[in-house]
């Protein structure tokens, strides 16, 4: 897997590396510190991660240039800003996700895995704000606010969900928890039902949207 990472702070780039390396067995990471460097040559990539406030990035037009340059690879913004206007601007520009820099590393990895599966990911606060203003541009239409589904899960179901978010297969979860694989499947069906998810990917997304912390 080839990941292009653009952030003007070397410390941030270094801190992200160990988490990005969890995305696949072999991950090649190319680093840049500004927009010009990011766009120079625009090498083929499987995933592009960029800061919203690095040198050269001025407005949504710059974001659109990046998405066009690296298409069809998904482009993700990683930013210290959690302002709803910034998040909506990123969504309108067609980017795949907006990840706050305050996001725990394992949760970020889970969100990036969703993106690589073709999903979009934006913070729950922005989804709620978008719903309130009539926006439908985020990953899905924002439904009326409901009780947090994580509160419906049993201790065992939360344990299995945690392993699932970390990317483990049913077989690996069963081995980790000393369970039969069929038992894991039964728990997963209950998790999907309680969370209103149709599959594994949706369950992970719903968990992250509702504040899941690893």
ZIWODA-V400571 format. One record per residue. N is the residue number from 1. RES is the residue in one small letter. PSI is psi in whole degrees, -180 to 180 (NA if undefined). Layout:
BEGIN
N;RES;PSI
N;RES;PSI
END
This chain:
BEGIN
1;x;138
2;x;121
3;x;131
4;x;123
5;x;123
6;x;115
7;x;138
8;x;0
9;x;113
10;x;-34
11;x;-40
12;x;-45
13;x;-43
14;x;-38
15;x;-29
16;x;-27
17;x;-52
18;x;-34
19;x;-41
20;x;-32
21;x;-13
22;x;-10
23;x;-22
24;x;169
25;x;-35
26;x;117
27;x;121
28;x;125
29;x;122
30;x;129
31;x;144
32;x;157
33;x;-2
34;x;173
35;x;-41
36;x;-45
37;x;-38
38;x;-42
39;x;-16
40;x;110
41;x;-27
42;x;69
43;x;158
44;x;139
45;x;156
46;x;-22
47;x;137
48;x;129
49;x;127
50;x;151
51;x;148
52;x;-19
53;x;19
54;x;161
55;x;133
56;x;-18
57;x;109
58;x;94
59;x;175
60;x;-26
61;x;-37
62;x;-39
63;x;-40
64;x;-38
65;x;-41
66;x;-46
67;x;-39
68;x;-39
69;x;-34
70;x;2
71;x;139
72;x;14
73;x;140
74;x;143
75;x;130
76;x;137
77;x;132
78;x;116
79;x;152
80;x;-21
81;x;138
82;x;22
83;x;132
84;x;-38
85;x;-40
86;x;-43
87;x;-43
88;x;-36
89;x;-40
90;x;-43
91;x;-44
92;x;-30
93;x;-4
94;x;14
95;x;162
96;x;-27
97;x;160
98;x;112
99;x;120
100;x;144
101;x;-13
102;x;-5
103;x;132
104;x;146
105;x;-50
106;x;-37
107;x;-37
108;x;-44
109;x;-43
110;x;-42
111;x;-41
112;x;-34
113;x;-38
114;x;-44
115;x;-42
116;x;-19
117;x;2
118;x;5
119;x;166
120;x;150
121;x;126
122;x;150
123;x;146
124;x;-35
125;x;-37
126;x;-36
127;x;-43
128;x;-43
129;x;-39
130;x;-41
131;x;-37
132;x;-25
133;x;5
134;x;3
135;x;143
136;x;25
137;x;-13
138;x;-169
139;x;-21
140;x;166
141;x;133
142;x;119
143;x;167
144;x;144
145;x;132
146;x;164
147;x;148
148;x;117
149;x;-19
150;x;-28
151;x;-13
152;x;-12
153;x;143
154;x;169
155;x;-43
156;x;-40
157;x;-39
158;x;-37
159;x;-44
160;x;-40
161;x;-40
162;x;-46
163;x;-36
164;x;-43
165;x;-31
166;x;1
167;x;12
168;x;147
169;x;168
170;x;-42
171;x;-43
172;x;-38
173;x;-45
174;x;-43
175;x;-42
176;x;-37
177;x;5
178;x;54
179;x;164
180;x;145
181;x;-35
182;x;-32
183;x;-40
184;x;-42
185;x;-39
186;x;-46
187;x;-39
188;x;-40
189;x;-41
190;x;-39
191;x;-48
192;x;-44
193;x;-47
194;x;-31
195;x;-8
196;x;34
197;x;146
198;x;-21
199;x;-177
200;x;-47
201;x;-45
202;x;-38
203;x;-42
204;x;-45
205;x;-45
206;x;-40
207;x;-45
208;x;-41
209;x;-28
210;x;21
211;x;22
212;x;132
213;x;126
214;x;NA
END
